[in-house]
Amino acid sequence: MIASGNSGPSPNAKREPPGRCGMPWRAWVQAARLPSQMYIFWPLLLGQALAMGDDFSWEIVLLCHLYGLASQLYIVFANDVADIATDRRNVTFTLFSGGSRVLVDGILTRGQLGRAAILCGALSALAGVFLGIRHHNWLPLPLILIGLGLLWAYSYPPLRLSYRGGGEYLQMVGVGLVLPMIGFSAHAGTLAGLPWTLMPLMLGLSLSCAMATALPDEPSDRADGKRTHAVRFGVAASQRAILRLNALTLVWLVLAPLPGTALFLRFMLALACTGLWLVCLRLSGAQPGERGMLHFVTAQVAFCLAPMVGLTVLLLVS
């Protein structure tokens, strides 16, 4: 997620004004990496779907996703600032990994992105304050602050767990546990009634997604001393671990009691996900820099998001 490094463009970067073609907004759109919003949106909406009832509020729904947008921008901006040294070495980056490249290519400055990250982090916290003041619900605020702290612990001193090892587990907790809890508590005002049997599924999906999206960056991560799972155990071993974790989540999706969803519908959802799992199995063995690696990670992201999307839809239409 984040790492420290020197500021300034890479030696071979093409000198261009901020925002290619003289349009600064394009640089910020590139830095925002908006496709990564899906990692925030669906866990957050799933948590809300579990809590929605007679006290449904569109205002809270909107506020939750404004928080989700601010939180995602905080993550990607802060990650780019911290990972600049690693990103400069990275020649195997993909749509899912390697940062936005706006700092590496000299399109924006480290100071600009750092200030934007601080602003977005503050806006995330303000969403919790607004819920507390307007809706007398202060529970989401500490959860939001925990989420912001997880990012800091991932790559910034003193912990920097992406370098020391265990960064994927921080992502797992943030996406698979904290986000659904925020969505649920924003509507319910409590965590009582949150179906905890869902959480192992969310944690397993989030961990395998975090491990998969780090695979393309293994060469630059290894060179920079980052102790990701792929660096510590190798790309092939990480792919095997991801596939085993996928299999466990499929079993949990079918067999675990998940309130508000029928067993048959969960089985059909698991069957569809099995097709994606078979695609991942077929593509396993691909190495960073190969087209097959991009396809493996794409299929893996789809596998991890599909149960979240499917369960959210089932809950909302039931």
C-alpha positions as CSV (number, residue, x, y, z in Angstrom):
1,M,0.0,0.0,0.0
2,I,2.7,2.6,1.0
3,A,6.4,3.0,1.3
4,S,9.0,5.7,1.8
5,G,11.3,6.9,-1.0
6,N,12.9,9.9,-2.6
7,S,10.8,12.6,-4.4
8,G,11.2,13.8,-7.9
9,P,10.7,12.2,-11.4
10,S,12.6,9.2,-12.5
11,P,15.8,9.9,-14.6
12,N,14.2,8.7,-17.8
13,A,10.8,10.3,-17.2
14,K,9.4,12.3,-20.0
15,R,9.1,16.0,-18.9
16,E,5.6,17.1,-19.3
17,P,3.4,19.7,-17.5
18,P,1.2,18.5,-14.7
19,G,-1.8,16.7,-16.3
20,R,-0.9,15.5,-19.8
21,C,-2.0,17.7,-22.6
22,G,-2.0,20.6,-20.2
23,M,-5.1,19.3,-18.3
24,P,-4.4,18.9,-14.6
25,W,-7.7,17.1,-14.0
26,R,-6.4,14.2,-16.1
27,A,-3.5,13.7,-13.8
28,W,-5.7,13.6,-10.8
29,V,-8.1,11.1,-12.5
30,Q,-5.0,8.9,-13.2
31,A,-3.8,9.3,-9.6
32,A,-7.3,8.4,-8.3
33,R,-7.2,4.9,-9.8
34,L,-11.0,4.8,-9.8
35,P,-11.3,1.1,-10.7
36,S,-9.9,0.3,-7.2
37,Q,-13.1,1.8,-5.7
38,M,-14.7,-1.5,-6.3
39,Y,-12.6,-3.0,-3.4
40,I,-14.2,-0.4,-1.1
41,F,-17.7,-0.1,-2.6
42,W,-18.9,-3.7,-2.5
43,P,-17.8,-4.6,1.1
44,L,-19.3,-1.3,2.3
45,L,-22.6,-1.9,0.5
46,L,-22.8,-5.5,1.7
47,G,-22.5,-4.3,5.2
48,Q,-25.3,-1.8,4.6
49,A,-27.5,-4.4,2.9
50,L,-27.2,-6.6,6.0
51,A,-28.6,-3.7,8.1
52,M,-31.2,-2.1,5.9
53,G,-34.8,-2.3,7.1
54,D,-37.5,0.0,8.2
55,D,-35.0,2.7,9.2
56,F,-33.5,2.8,5.7
57,S,-32.0,6.2,4.8
58,W,-30.7,7.3,1.4
59,E,-28.8,10.0,3.2
60,I,-26.8,7.4,5.1
61,V,-26.3,5.4,2.0
62,L,-24.9,8.4,0.2
63,L,-22.7,9.4,3.2
64,C,-21.3,5.9,3.4
65,H,-20.2,5.9,-0.2
66,L,-18.8,9.5,0.0
67,Y,-16.8,8.1,2.9
68,G,-15.8,5.1,0.7
69,L,-14.6,7.4,-2.1
70,A,-12.6,9.7,0.2
71,S,-11.1,6.6,1.9
72,Q,-10.1,5.1,-1.4
73,L,-8.5,8.3,-2.6
74,Y,-6.6,8.6,0.7
75,I,-5.3,5.0,0.2
76,V,-4.2,5.4,-3.4
77,F,-2.7,8.9,-3.0
78,A,-0.8,7.9,0.2
79,N,0.3,4.7,-1.4
80,D,1.8,6.5,-4.3
81,V,3.7,8.8,-2.0
82,A,5.1,6.0,0.1
83,D,5.8,3.5,-2.7
84,I,7.6,5.9,-5.1
85,A,11.0,4.2,-4.7
86,T,9.6,0.7,-5.4
87,D,7.4,2.0,-8.2
88,R,10.4,3.5,-10.0
89,R,11.9,0.0,-10.2
90,N,8.7,-1.6,-11.2
91,V,8.6,-2.6,-14.9
92,T,5.9,-5.3,-14.5
93,F,3.1,-3.1,-13.1
94,T,-0.5,-3.7,-14.3
95,L,-3.9,-2.1,-13.9
96,F,-4.1,-3.7,-10.5
97,S,-0.6,-3.0,-9.2
98,G,2.4,-0.7,-9.3
99,G,0.7,2.6,-8.4
100,S,-0.8,5.2,-10.6
101,R,2.6,6.3,-12.0
102,V,1.9,10.0,-11.7
103,L,4.9,10.5,-9.4
104,V,7.2,8.1,-11.4
105,D,6.4,10.0,-14.6
106,G,6.7,13.4,-13.0
107,I,3.1,14.4,-13.7
108,L,2.3,15.4,-10.2
109,T,4.6,16.1,-7.3
110,R,5.0,14.2,-4.0
111,G,3.8,17.3,-2.1
112,Q,0.6,17.6,-4.1
113,L,-0.3,14.0,-3.7
114,G,0.6,14.0,0.0
115,R,-1.6,17.0,0.7
116,A,-4.4,15.4,-1.2
117,A,-4.0,12.2,0.9
118,I,-4.3,14.2,4.1
119,L,-7.4,16.0,2.9
120,C,-9.1,12.8,1.9
121,G,-8.2,11.2,5.2
122,A,-9.7,14.1,7.0
123,L,-12.9,13.9,4.9
124,S,-13.2,10.2,5.7
125,A,-13.1,11.1,9.4
126,L,-15.6,13.9,8.9
127,A,-18.1,11.5,7.5
128,G,-18.0,9.7,10.9
129,V,-18.4,13.0,12.7
130,F,-21.4,13.9,10.6
131,L,-23.0,10.6,11.4
132,G,-22.5,11.2,15.0
133,I,-23.8,14.8,15.0
134,R,-26.8,14.4,12.7
135,H,-27.8,10.8,13.4
136,H,-26.5,10.4,17.0
137,N,-24.5,7.4,15.8
138,W,-20.8,7.6,16.8
139,L,-20.0,4.0,16.4
140,P,-18.7,4.3,12.7
141,L,-16.2,7.0,13.7
142,P,-13.7,4.8,15.6
143,L,-14.1,2.1,12.9
144,I,-13.2,4.7,10.3
145,L,-10.2,5.8,12.3
146,I,-9.1,2.2,12.6
147,G,-9.3,1.9,8.8
148,L,-7.2,4.9,8.3
149,G,-4.7,3.6,10.8
150,L,-4.4,0.3,9.0
151,L,-3.1,2.1,5.9
152,W,-0.5,3.9,8.0
153,A,0.6,0.7,9.6
154,Y,1.0,-1.0,6.2
155,S,3.9,1.1,4.9
156,Y,4.7,4.1,7.1
157,P,6.9,4.1,10.2
158,P,7.1,2.7,12.8
159,L,5.4,-0.6,11.6
160,R,5.7,-0.6,7.8
161,L,4.3,-4.2,7.7
162,S,4.4,-4.3,3.9
163,Y,8.2,-4.4,4.3
164,R,8.4,-6.5,7.5
165,G,5.8,-9.0,6.3
166,G,2.0,-9.2,7.0
167,G,0.8,-6.3,4.9
168,E,-1.7,-8.6,3.1
169,Y,-3.3,-9.4,6.4
170,L,-3.8,-5.7,7.2
171,Q,-5.6,-5.3,3.8
172,M,-7.6,-8.4,4.7
173,V,-8.8,-6.9,8.0
174,G,-9.5,-3.5,6.4
175,V,-11.5,-4.7,3.5
176,G,-13.0,-7.9,4.8
177,L,-13.9,-6.8,8.3
178,V,-13.7,-3.1,9.0
179,L,-15.6,-1.9,5.8
180,P,-18.6,-4.2,6.3
181,M,-18.7,-3.2,10.0
182,I,-18.8,0.5,9.0
183,G,-21.6,-0.1,6.5
184,F,-23.6,-2.1,9.0
185,S,-23.1,0.2,12.0
186,A,-23.9,3.3,9.9
187,H,-27.5,2.1,9.5
188,A,-27.9,-0.1,12.6
189,G,-26.1,2.1,15.1
190,T,-24.7,-1.1,16.7
191,L,-22.8,-4.3,15.7
192,A,-25.4,-6.5,17.4
193,G,-27.1,-8.5,14.7
194,L,-24.2,-8.4,12.3
195,P,-23.9,-12.0,11.0
196,W,-20.4,-13.0,12.0
197,T,-20.7,-16.2,10.0
198,L,-20.2,-14.0,7.0
199,M,-16.8,-12.6,8.2
200,P,-14.6,-15.6,7.5
201,L,-15.8,-15.5,3.9
202,M,-15.1,-11.8,3.6
203,L,-11.7,-12.2,5.2
204,G,-10.7,-15.1,2.9
205,L,-11.8,-13.3,-0.2
206,S,-10.0,-10.1,0.8
207,L,-6.8,-11.9,1.7
208,S,-6.6,-13.8,-1.6
209,C,-7.3,-10.6,-3.5
210,A,-4.5,-8.8,-1.6
211,M,-2.1,-11.6,-2.3
212,A,-3.1,-11.8,-6.0
213,T,-2.8,-8.1,-6.8
214,A,0.8,-8.1,-5.3
215,L,2.0,-10.8,-7.6
216,P,2.9,-8.7,-10.6
217,D,5.1,-6.4,-8.4
218,E,7.2,-9.3,-7.0
219,P,10.5,-8.3,-8.8
220,S,10.5,-4.7,-7.7
221,D,9.2,-5.6,-4.2
222,R,12.0,-8.1,-3.8
223,A,14.6,-5.5,-5.0
224,D,13.2,-3.0,-2.5
225,G,13.1,-5.4,0.4
226,K,9.3,-5.7,0.7
227,R,8.3,-8.9,2.4
228,T,5.1,-9.6,0.6
229,H,3.9,-13.2,0.5
230,A,5.1,-13.5,-3.1
231,V,8.6,-12.3,-2.1
232,R,8.9,-14.6,0.9
233,F,7.5,-17.8,-0.7
234,G,7.8,-17.2,-4.4
235,V,5.2,-16.4,-7.1
236,A,4.2,-20.0,-7.8
237,A,3.8,-20.9,-4.1
238,S,1.6,-17.8,-3.6
239,Q,-0.6,-18.7,-6.6
240,R,-1.1,-22.2,-5.0
241,A,-1.9,-20.7,-1.7
242,I,-4.4,-18.3,-3.3
243,L,-6.1,-21.2,-5.1
244,R,-6.4,-23.2,-1.9
245,L,-7.8,-20.2,-0.1
246,N,-10.3,-19.7,-2.9
247,A,-11.5,-23.3,-2.5
248,L,-12.1,-22.8,1.2
249,T,-14.1,-19.7,0.6
250,L,-16.3,-21.6,-1.9
251,V,-17.0,-24.3,0.7
252,W,-17.8,-21.6,3.3
253,L,-20.1,-19.7,0.9
254,V,-22.2,-22.9,0.5
255,L,-22.1,-24.4,3.9
256,A,-21.9,-21.5,6.4
257,P,-25.3,-20.2,7.7
258,L,-25.7,-16.7,6.1
259,P,-28.9,-15.1,7.2
260,G,-31.1,-13.7,4.4
261,T,-29.8,-15.9,1.7
262,A,-31.1,-19.3,0.5
263,L,-28.8,-22.3,0.3
264,F,-29.8,-23.0,-3.3
265,L,-28.9,-19.4,-4.4
266,R,-25.6,-19.5,-2.6
267,F,-24.8,-22.8,-4.3
268,M,-25.6,-21.3,-7.7
269,L,-23.3,-18.3,-6.8
270,A,-20.6,-20.7,-5.8
271,L,-21.0,-22.6,-9.0
272,A,-20.4,-19.5,-11.0
273,C,-17.4,-18.6,-8.9
274,T,-16.0,-22.1,-9.5
275,G,-15.8,-21.2,-13.2
276,L,-13.6,-18.3,-12.4
277,W,-11.5,-20.5,-10.1
278,L,-10.9,-22.9,-12.9
279,V,-9.8,-20.0,-15.1
280,C,-7.3,-19.0,-12.3
281,L,-6.1,-22.6,-12.0
282,R,-5.5,-22.7,-15.8
283,L,-3.5,-19.5,-15.6
284,S,-1.5,-20.4,-12.6
285,G,2.2,-20.5,-13.3
286,A,2.3,-17.2,-15.1
287,Q,5.1,-14.9,-14.0
288,P,5.3,-11.1,-13.5
289,G,5.6,-9.3,-16.8
290,E,3.7,-12.0,-18.7
291,R,0.3,-11.5,-20.2
292,G,-0.9,-14.5,-18.4
293,M,-0.2,-12.9,-15.0
294,L,-2.5,-10.0,-15.9
295,H,-5.2,-12.5,-16.8
296,F,-4.7,-14.4,-13.6
297,V,-5.0,-11.3,-11.4
298,T,-8.0,-10.1,-13.4
299,A,-9.8,-13.5,-12.9
300,Q,-8.8,-13.5,-9.3
301,V,-10.2,-10.0,-8.6
302,A,-13.4,-11.1,-10.3
303,F,-13.5,-14.3,-8.2
304,C,-13.1,-12.3,-5.0
305,L,-15.7,-9.6,-5.8
306,A,-18.4,-12.0,-7.3
307,P,-19.6,-13.4,-3.9
308,M,-19.7,-9.9,-2.4
309,V,-21.7,-8.6,-5.3
310,G,-24.0,-11.7,-5.4
311,L,-24.7,-11.7,-1.7
312,T,-25.4,-7.9,-1.7
313,V,-27.9,-8.3,-4.6
314,L,-29.6,-11.3,-2.9
315,L,-30.0,-9.3,0.4
316,L,-31.3,-6.2,-1.4
317,V,-33.9,-8.0,-3.4
318,S,-35.1,-10.3,-0.6
